């Protein structure tokens, strides 16, 4: 993909986030889609490309009355929407479509109308056969297991892990839409209810309802839209393994490294040029892996980097400025909300705005270190 040929011209979330028992999952998709279309000053009939995960793109197109010439139903977990952005950019560059709608909606808390293409297989899957019998019960146990090895190898402390939740609550306290806004201390995080050692409740993601959507089109058309365009300047994606036990190295994610390097190389930027960063934080350890695997910290040094307030308000690398999956919201597949915050920061409309932000790196995880997607954006035509 050539840099700066694609722009995000519409971005919006559902009217409300949190507990929405009167809204079905496909309605969340639709509400987010209509909000993003309105944000871009478009009509439904202007959309000729559709990408979504959690719901069938066919079902979504039918529900909205769309007639697309390009669709993408890639589903690799929470970073699916980063991959959708990458695929949509490629499709627009190839002339397969011109204006793409990417949607997410999930009734993660209320469980209203959940369905569509959600994978499955249960005990017949590889994790079901080879990990579940030994006690792996999903994200809270298997996703967090590698961090035990990481802590042993790097000397990272429980206090440094807790600081991730503390810093992200600082950001959330400035965001009216955040689920959790009250400040917390390291001691409070460490003394919270234990979920799966070493993770307490405060270090695990929220479970909420909500949705979001993006509109992408050619950058040379971006001037025709009402909002400030955000340009896609670098993208990457990769997968590793559906089984935690089969990771190449528990202290690093191969999918993160491949995806992040591809995006950084494509963007042609230095790490020092990045003004803002979003790292999918289903659990508090993920920023450690993201910062190191994308080259912002040396191996084993991200704990100290966060402890020293570098990612906090006023720090050198503002990170997860909406409050993240720990404090803002997390409906199950969080990637869309990270993308939304990157767009807001580059538009200058974020609740906790980073001054003069021009380049944002948005990095996601899918499954439990199974997949990754990285999108680098700029508000400058560089």
SULBEL-V434965 format. One record per run of one state. SS is the DSSP state (A for helix, B for strand, O for the rest). FROM is the first residue (numbers start at 0). TO is the last residue. Records with the same first field share a line. If there is no record, write none. Layout:
BEGIN
SS=FROM-TO  FROM-TO
END
This chain:
BEGIN
O=0-4  13-16  18-23  39-42  46-47  52-55  64-68  72-78  93-98  107-120  124-124  130-130  134-137  154-156  172-184  190-192  196-197  204-207  224-228  239-242  246-252  267-269  273-274  279-281  283-284  293-300  307-316  319-322  327-333  347-357  366-369  378-381
B=5-12  17-17  48-51  69-71  99-106  193-195  198-199  203-203  208-217  229-238  275-278  282-282  317-318  358-365  370-377
A=24-38  43-45  56-63  79-92  121-123  125-129  131-133  138-153  157-171  185-189  200-202  218-223  243-245  253-266  270-272  285-292  301-306  323-326  334-346
END
